[in-house]
Amino acid sequence: MRMLVGFLVSAFIFTAIACGSSSYGPSSNPPASCTGSGASVTIDATGSFTFSPASPPAIVAGQKVCWVNNSGFAHTVSSGTAQTMPSDDGMFIGGALPNGSTVVVTFSTAGSYPFHCNVHLPPTYNMTGTITVNP
């Protein structure tokens, strides 16, 4: 009986490993919610955790920004500077951003919007940036 249980457990583990998949690196097809006008920010983890670009080109009010996590690690995207932690500034909280996921925020008002990752803060990491929205 022990051999049968051991065999079944081993078979289950082997099947789970064989059927699992992971994808680290840029996706060849951006999510549908990220196509069109606006800006895109990729989370990169090649050596140092960063948003790329940290300050994307300015957008116009009404456009959206997509944060795409291709880093292989979980991150967050929240508005405000890292110094406002843990309260942030409440403009937007993208929440948890697991590897392979996307957060989309539409900016309706002109202004300068700093953002950061709540997990990887300065001085150890520099996961901060700014979105500029023109009228």
Beta strands, then each sheet from edge to edge (+ up, - down):
strand 1: 38-44
strand 2: 50-52
strand 3: 59-60
strand 4: 64-69
strand 5: 75-79
strand 6: 93-97
strand 7: 102-106
strand 8: 111-116
strand 9: 128-134
sheet 1: 2+ 1- 4- 7+
sheet 2: 3+ 9+ 8- 5+ 6-
end
